[in-house]
Amino acid sequence: MNTIPCCISNRFRFLIALMVVTAAVCGCASGPTIVGNWKAVDGAATVRFAADGVFHAVDNQGMPVSGNYRLVGADGIQFEIRHSGEETETIDATVIREGERLTLAFPGEHAIETYERIP
């Protein structure tokens, strides 16, 4: 079997592969990066977003809540909260990340919560 020699250099192949990987990574990312620990600017509430899509939070009254989250589009976030003995509750919100500050707006509740990143 005869083969046709390739006239593309290894350096050019590497550059093409790098561009494809970069495009794939950028295409998969949606919305701001929120993974990490956050504390409410006003109050004692905290929330931790894990890279695997799980969140754990404690509200200002000390009540814990956990579940899954997923980023939707450029600025949306959807929470699926597990209640003991009940169905899963789904809450849609808007998320804005500006530096070390994270704002969650819950249109259905007319509430806005602002957090700062903590170690």
C-alpha positions as CSV (number, residue, x, y, z in Angstrom):
1,M,0.0,0.0,0.0
2,N,1.4,3.4,-1.0
3,T,1.1,6.3,1.4
4,I,1.0,9.9,0.5
5,P,3.6,11.9,2.4
6,C,2.2,14.6,4.6
7,C,3.6,18.1,4.0
8,I,2.5,19.5,7.4
9,S,5.3,20.0,9.9
10,N,5.1,18.7,13.4
11,R,5.2,22.2,14.7
12,F,2.1,23.1,12.6
13,R,0.3,20.0,13.8
14,F,1.0,20.9,17.4
15,L,-0.3,24.5,16.8
16,I,-3.5,23.1,15.2
17,A,-4.0,20.6,18.1
18,L,-3.5,23.5,20.6
19,M,-6.1,25.6,18.9
20,V,-8.6,22.8,18.8
21,V,-8.1,22.1,22.6
22,T,-8.4,25.8,23.4
23,A,-11.6,26.1,21.4
24,A,-13.1,23.1,23.1
25,V,-12.2,24.4,26.6
26,C,-13.6,27.8,25.8
27,G,-16.7,26.3,24.3
28,C,-17.5,24.2,27.3
29,A,-17.2,27.1,29.8
30,S,-20.3,29.0,30.4
31,G,-20.8,31.8,32.8
32,P,-18.5,32.9,35.6
33,T,-16.2,30.6,37.5
34,I,-17.8,30.3,41.0
35,V,-16.0,27.3,42.4
36,G,-14.9,28.0,46.0
37,N,-16.0,29.3,49.3
38,W,-18.1,32.4,49.7
39,K,-19.4,34.4,52.7
40,A,-22.3,36.9,52.7
41,V,-21.3,40.6,52.8
42,D,-24.2,41.3,55.0
43,G,-24.8,38.4,57.4
44,A,-23.4,35.1,58.3
45,A,-24.5,33.1,55.3
46,T,-21.9,31.0,53.5
47,V,-21.9,28.9,50.4
48,R,-19.4,26.5,48.9
49,F,-19.5,25.6,45.2
50,A,-17.6,22.4,44.3
51,A,-16.2,21.7,40.8
52,D,-18.5,18.6,40.5
53,G,-21.7,20.7,40.6
54,V,-22.5,20.2,44.3
55,F,-23.1,23.1,46.6
56,H,-23.4,23.4,50.4
57,A,-24.8,26.5,52.1
58,V,-25.8,27.8,55.5
59,D,-28.3,30.7,55.6
60,N,-28.2,33.6,58.0
61,Q,-30.3,31.7,60.6
62,G,-27.8,28.8,60.6
63,M,-30.0,26.4,58.5
64,P,-27.9,24.2,56.2
65,V,-29.0,23.4,52.6
66,S,-27.3,21.5,49.9
67,G,-27.9,20.1,46.5
68,N,-26.6,20.5,42.9
69,Y,-26.1,23.6,40.8
70,R,-25.4,24.1,37.1
71,L,-24.5,27.3,35.3
72,V,-26.9,28.2,32.5
73,G,-25.9,30.5,29.6
74,A,-23.8,33.5,30.3
75,D,-25.3,34.5,33.7
76,G,-27.8,31.9,34.9
77,I,-27.5,29.4,37.6
78,Q,-30.0,26.7,38.5
79,F,-30.1,25.1,42.0
80,E,-31.6,21.7,42.7
81,I,-32.1,21.5,46.5
82,R,-32.7,18.2,48.2
83,H,-35.2,18.3,51.0
84,S,-35.4,15.3,53.4
85,G,-38.4,13.2,52.6
86,E,-39.6,15.7,49.9
87,E,-39.1,16.2,46.2
88,T,-36.2,18.2,44.8
89,E,-36.8,22.0,44.6
90,T,-35.5,23.8,41.6
91,I,-34.5,27.5,41.9
92,D,-33.3,29.7,39.0
93,A,-31.2,32.7,39.6
94,T,-28.8,35.1,38.0
95,V,-25.1,35.0,39.0
96,I,-22.6,37.9,38.5
97,R,-19.0,37.5,39.4
98,E,-16.9,40.6,39.7
99,G,-13.4,39.8,41.0
100,E,-13.7,38.4,44.5
101,R,-17.4,39.3,44.8
102,L,-20.3,37.1,43.8
103,T,-23.9,38.3,43.5
104,L,-26.9,36.0,43.2
105,A,-30.3,37.5,42.2
106,F,-33.4,35.4,42.7
107,P,-36.2,37.0,40.6
108,G,-39.0,34.8,41.9
109,E,-38.2,35.9,45.5
110,H,-37.1,39.5,44.6
111,A,-33.9,38.9,46.6
112,I,-30.3,39.7,45.9
113,E,-27.4,38.2,47.9
114,T,-23.8,39.4,47.6
115,Y,-20.9,37.2,48.8
116,E,-17.1,37.7,49.0
117,R,-14.6,34.9,48.4
118,I,-13.1,33.3,51.5
119,P,-10.2,30.9,51.8
